[in-house]
Amino acid sequence: MAKENFIKKVYNFYSRDLTSNEFERIILKETPIRYKYFVRSIDKTAPHKNKIVESLTFIRNFTIAFLTKLSPVIRIIYSAAILIFIYAFVLAQWDLAALSFIVVNLLLLFEVADKLTAKDELEVARDVQTNLIPLHAPENNEFEVVCHYETAREVGGDFIDFISKPDGSYLISIGDVSGKGMSAALYMMQVRLLLRHLTEFFDNPKSILASLNKNIFKHIKKGLYFSVTLADIQGKNLKICRAGHTPLLYYDSAKRICSEIKQKGMALGLSNGDMFESSLEEYELTPNTNDILVFYSDGLTETMNTGKNEFGLERIKDLLILNSHKSAGEIKTAIVDEVDKFRGYAEVHDDLTMIILKAK
């Protein structure tokens, strides 16, 4: 009985929180990403006629790439432990082999501790960023509004926001800061706060974006650029301004046609002169009942599968037409599910952000 209890405890310890999805994530998604992390620093050499020589060359280069990623002290100790193990194995000196095994596991313990510390910090950053992303739009009687926010890494450079105004109207913003990961997330938070601040002083999307562009050059790192769509919603009337962002998708329920709204506008951070403001074009729209509007980032259409094929805009249009009779929430679910199915086990390359409005 005691033996059975011990075996059960060991089983429970290793199987706790273990799911098939976790295996899929580690083996099929994270392993290729980690492999690429090392391979990208390997010097590219011409293929060798002899496959054995080519394989040995790759192993050597991969080993060097791995060792280079270690700190100097850890690199020396790790290499020494491996050499000692090989020496002990050849001469059957198992006490030395055991010692090298212990050393390698201690190094592994240090590396895991560093990784977990970094992971904890990223989780804190993710929580901060997630708390900045609104879960719901302001209450209104004109539209069903839902949003979806998914980062490619722990944190991302996409953002969405709903900004209520004193007169009862509100602004919708969706943007994509250049870059990925932590740096993009930090700039995203700066830009979002700056955008919110400027809405207190300007009353139309074009003026807000023009001022935002000037402030980016004043207060944020040079070379940063980002795209954004800003929409002012008053009742059922929308005034939309697009600065280099993906075109708005509009489903006309009467004609059962899905089209793109492609007004002019360059991305912010590219020009500090009058060229930026003169490039902006405001577009006004009053949707009819059951018409659908989709604001989205390029991570949606550029989602790739394992065959390196992109999901594409036409699939989104087809999904809108096919699911147009459903609620905004159901339409969002249908699109996200189809994107996940298409992507399969392929690496996630970009953040995926989306806002859907369905006119009541």
C-alpha positions in Angstrom: 0.0 0.0 0.0 2.8 2.4 0.9 4.5 1.7 -2.4 1.3 2.4 -4.3 0.9 5.7 -2.5 4.5 6.6 -3.3 4.0 5.8 -7.0 0.7 7.8 -7.0 2.4 10.8 -5.5 5.2 10.7 -8.0 2.6 10.3 -10.8 0.6 13.2 -9.5 3.7 15.4 -9.2 4.7 14.9 -12.8 1.2 14.9 -14.3 -0.2 17.9 -12.4 -1.3 20.7 -14.8 -0.1 18.5 -17.7 -2.3 18.6 -20.8 -2.0 17.6 -24.4 -2.0 21.3 -25.4 1.1 21.7 -23.3 2.9 19.0 -25.2 1.8 20.5 -28.5 3.0 23.9 -27.4 6.5 22.7 -26.3 7.1 20.2 -29.1 5.4 21.8 -32.1 5.6 25.5 -31.4 8.3 26.4 -28.9 10.9 23.9 -30.1 11.2 25.4 -33.6 11.3 28.9 -32.1 14.2 28.0 -29.8 16.0 26.2 -32.6 15.8 29.3 -34.8 17.1 31.3 -31.9 20.5 29.5 -32.1 20.5 28.8 -35.8 20.1 32.5 -36.8 23.6 33.3 -35.4 25.3 30.4 -37.3 27.4 31.5 -40.2 25.9 30.4 -43.5 28.2 28.1 -45.4 27.8 26.6 -48.8 26.5 23.0 -48.9 29.2 20.3 -48.9 29.1 17.5 -51.3 29.8 15.0 -48.5 26.6 14.9 -46.3 28.6 13.6 -43.3 31.0 16.5 -43.5 28.1 18.9 -43.9 26.4 17.4 -40.8 29.5 17.5 -38.7 30.1 21.2 -39.7 26.5 22.0 -38.7 26.9 20.3 -35.3 30.2 22.2 -34.7 28.6 25.6 -35.7 25.5 24.9 -33.6 27.6 24.0 -30.6 29.6 27.3 -31.0 26.3 29.2 -31.3 25.0 27.6 -28.2 28.2 28.3 -26.2 28.3 31.9 -27.4 24.9 32.5 -25.7 26.3 31.4 -22.3 28.0 33.9 -20.0 31.9 33.5 -20.1 32.1 31.8 -16.7 29.2 29.4 -17.3 30.7 28.7 -20.8 34.1 27.6 -19.3 32.6 25.5 -16.5 30.1 23.8 -18.9 32.8 23.0 -21.5 35.1 21.7 -18.7 32.3 19.5 -17.3 31.5 18.0 -20.7 35.2 17.3 -21.4 35.6 15.7 -18.0 32.5 13.5 -18.6 33.9 12.3 -22.0 37.3 11.6 -20.3 35.6 9.7 -17.4 33.4 7.8 -19.8 36.3 6.6 -21.9 38.4 5.6 -18.9 35.4 4.2 -17.0 36.0 6.6 -14.1 32.5 6.9 -12.9 33.2 9.1 -9.9 34.4 11.8 -12.3 31.4 11.2 -14.6 29.1 11.6 -11.6 30.9 14.9 -10.6 30.5 16.3 -14.1 26.9 15.3 -14.2 26.3 17.1 -10.9 28.1 20.2 -12.3 26.0 20.3 -15.5 22.8 20.0 -13.4 23.9 22.9 -11.2 24.5 25.0 -14.3 21.0 24.0 -15.5 19.6 25.1 -12.2 21.2 28.5 -12.5 20.0 29.0 -16.1 16.4 27.9 -15.1 16.5 30.4 -12.2 17.5 33.2 -14.6 14.8 32.2 -17.0 12.1 32.1 -14.3 13.2 35.5 -13.0 12.9 37.0 -16.5 9.6 35.2 -17.0 8.2 36.7 -13.8 9.2 40.1 -14.9 7.6 39.6 -18.3 4.4 38.4 -16.6 4.3 41.6 -14.6 4.8 43.6 -17.8 2.1 41.6 -19.5 -0.3 42.2 -16.6 0.4 45.9 -16.8 -0.2 46.0 -20.5 -3.3 43.8 -20.4 -4.8 46.1 -17.8 -4.4 49.0 -20.2 -6.3 47.2 -22.9 -10.1 47.8 -22.5 -12.2 44.7 -22.3 -15.4 46.5 -23.3 -16.5 49.5 -25.3 -18.5 52.4 -23.7 -22.2 51.6 -23.5 -24.1 52.8 -26.5 -27.4 52.1 -28.2 -26.2 52.2 -31.8 -23.6 49.5 -32.1 -22.6 46.1 -30.8 -18.9 46.4 -30.1 -16.4 43.6 -29.3 -12.6 43.5 -29.4 -9.8 40.9 -29.5 -6.2 41.4 -28.4 -3.6 38.7 -28.7 0.2 39.3 -28.6 2.8 37.2 -30.5 5.1 37.3 -27.4 4.4 37.9 -23.7 3.9 41.6 -24.6 3.3 43.4 -27.8 3.2 46.6 -29.8 -0.5 46.6 -30.9 -3.0 48.7 -28.9 -6.7 49.4 -28.9 -8.6 52.0 -26.8 -12.0 53.5 -26.3 -12.0 57.1 -25.1 -15.2 58.5 -23.8 -15.9 62.2 -24.3 -18.0 64.6 -22.2 -20.7 64.9 -24.8 -21.4 61.2 -24.7 -19.6 60.3 -27.9 -16.4 58.3 -27.9 -13.2 57.6 -29.9 -12.0 54.2 -31.0 -8.3 53.9 -31.6 -6.3 50.9 -32.9 -2.6 51.0 -33.7 0.6 49.0 -34.3 4.0 50.3 -33.1 7.0 49.2 -35.1 8.9 46.3 -33.6 7.9 43.5 -31.2 8.4 42.4 -27.7 9.2 44.6 -24.7 10.5 47.6 -26.5 7.4 47.8 -28.7 5.2 47.4 -25.6 6.9 50.3 -23.8 6.5 52.6 -26.8 2.9 51.4 -27.2 2.1 52.5 -23.6 3.8 55.9 -24.2 1.9 56.5 -27.4 -1.4 55.4 -25.9 -1.1 57.8 -23.0 0.0 60.6 -25.2 -3.0 60.0 -27.5 -5.4 60.0 -24.6 -3.9 63.3 -23.4 -4.3 65.0 -26.8 -8.0 64.0 -27.1 -8.7 66.6 -24.4 -7.4 69.4 -26.6 -8.6 68.5 -30.1 -12.1 67.6 -31.3 -11.5 65.7 -34.5 -9.4 62.7 -35.5 -7.2 64.5 -38.0 -6.2 67.2 -35.6 -5.5 64.7 -32.8 -3.2 62.6 -35.1 -1.4 65.7 -36.4 -0.6 66.8 -32.9 0.3 63.2 -31.9 2.9 63.0 -34.7 4.5 66.3 -33.6 4.7 65.1 -30.0 6.3 61.8 -31.1 9.2 63.7 -32.6 9.5 65.8 -29.4 9.2 63.2 -26.7 9.7 59.7 -28.1 12.8 58.0 -29.6 13.6 59.0 -33.1 13.2 56.3 -35.7 10.0 55.0 -34.0 7.0 54.9 -36.3 3.6 53.4 -36.0 0.3 53.1 -37.8 -3.1 54.0 -36.3 -6.8 54.4 -37.2 -8.8 56.8 -35.1 -12.6 57.0 -35.3 -14.9 59.5 -33.7 -18.3 58.0 -33.0 -21.3 60.2 -32.4 -24.5 58.3 -32.5 -24.3 56.2 -35.7 -22.1 58.7 -37.4 -18.4 57.9 -37.7 -15.6 60.2 -38.6 -12.5 58.1 -39.5 -8.9 59.0 -40.0 -6.3 56.5 -41.0 -2.5 57.0 -40.6 -0.8 54.2 -42.4 -2.9 51.5 -40.7 -4.7 48.7 -42.4 -7.9 49.8 -44.3 -11.2 49.5 -42.4 -13.4 46.7 -43.6 -17.1 47.6 -44.2 -19.8 45.0 -44.8 -22.9 46.6 -46.4 -25.8 44.4 -45.3 -28.2 45.7 -48.0 -25.8 44.8 -50.9 -24.1 41.9 -49.1 -20.8 43.2 -50.1 -17.6 43.6 -48.0 -15.3 46.4 -49.1 -12.2 48.3 -47.8 -12.3 52.0 -46.8 -8.9 53.2 -48.1 -8.6 56.9 -47.3 -5.1 58.4 -47.5 -2.8 58.8 -44.6 0.9 58.1 -43.8 2.2 56.4 -40.7 3.2 58.5 -37.7 6.9 59.1 -37.0 8.0 59.3 -40.7 7.7 63.0 -41.3 7.7 65.9 -38.9 6.6 68.5 -41.4 3.4 69.6 -43.1 3.6 66.5 -45.3 2.1 64.3 -42.6 -0.9 66.4 -41.9 -1.6 67.1 -45.6 -1.5 63.3 -46.2 -4.4 62.7 -43.7 -7.9 62.3 -45.0 -11.0 62.1 -42.9 -13.8 59.8 -44.0 -17.4 60.0 -42.7 -19.7 57.1 -42.6 -23.2 56.4 -41.3 -23.8 52.6 -41.3 -27.3 51.1 -41.6 -28.7 48.5 -39.3 -26.8 45.2 -39.5 -23.8 46.8 -41.3 -20.5 45.6 -39.9 -17.2 47.5 -39.4 -13.9 45.7 -38.7 -10.8 47.6 -37.4 -7.8 45.2 -37.4 -4.0 45.0 -37.3 -1.9 43.4 -40.1 -1.3 40.4 -37.8 -4.7 39.2 -38.7 -4.3 39.1 -42.5 -0.6 38.1 -42.3 -1.1 35.1 -40.0 0.9 32.3 -41.7 0.5 28.6 -41.6 3.3 26.0 -41.7 3.4 26.3 -45.4 4.2 30.0 -45.1 0.9 31.0 -46.7 -0.9 34.1 -45.4 -4.5 34.0 -44.1 -5.2 37.0 -46.3 -7.9 39.7 -46.5 -10.3 37.7 -48.8 -10.8 35.1 -46.1 -11.8 37.8 -43.6 -14.3 39.2 -46.2 -15.7 35.8 -46.8 -16.1 35.1 -43.1 -17.9 38.5 -42.6 -20.4 37.7 -45.4 -20.9 34.1 -44.1 -21.5 35.2 -40.5 -23.1 38.5 -41.1 -26.4 37.3 -39.5 -24.7 36.6 -36.2 -23.9 39.0 -33.3 -20.6 40.9 -33.2 -19.3 38.5 -30.5 -20.1 35.5 -32.6 -18.5 37.0 -35.7 -15.3 37.7 -33.7 -15.3 34.1 -32.4 -15.8 32.7 -35.9 -12.8 34.8 -37.3 -10.5 33.9 -34.4 -11.3 30.2 -34.6 -10.7 30.2 -38.3 -7.3 32.0 -37.9 -6.3 29.5 -35.2 -7.3 26.6 -37.4 -5.4 28.0 -40.4 -2.2 28.7 -38.4 -2.1 25.3 -36.8 1.3 24.7 -35.2 3.1 27.5 -37.1 5.0 30.2 -35.2 3.0 33.3 -34.2 4.8 36.1 -36.0 2.8 39.2 -35.1 0.2 40.6 -32.7 -3.4 40.1 -33.6 -5.8 42.9 -32.8 -9.4 43.5 -33.9 -12.4 45.6 -33.1 -15.8 44.7 -34.6 -18.8 47.1 -34.7 -22.3 45.9 -35.8 -24.9 48.6 -36.3 -28.2 48.0 -34.4 
